[in-house]
């Protein structure tokens, strides 16, 4: 019996250690929309707004506001990171190349866009598992509610706040400014 208890304690300890190792977004590498691999540690020291996006959604016009944030704060150490996702009503059906073309042609997006991922369920990307665990939504629900859910990340790579899809990019500006001053 003592051996079983010791093994359980050891396994719980290993889980806790593993969870401690992933305390920032800098532990993750992601594929860009063009297929290159980028370690998110590349963004160390920057304030980030991570957003799951879609091209055929009622919130798609938020791309304009996200790009305005990018233009306004990029020189101060800020970037939007866009992650297309097709899990909500099939509103991002295109290929990565089609998504990139759409964003460029319709919204002049200059912020980094990443390859299409899943943000919910058993196939959720580990980055989004980390984000949703770090900043659960209303009533502690970890899953993403819809397209254009946003996560503000501090210079230390930790989640500061989660925003609903209905929160406009302009509505986040004061929080970005506060995070840039820290």
Order of alpha helices (4+ residues) and beta strands (2+ residues): alpha-beta-beta-beta-alpha-beta-alpha-beta-alpha-beta-beta-alpha
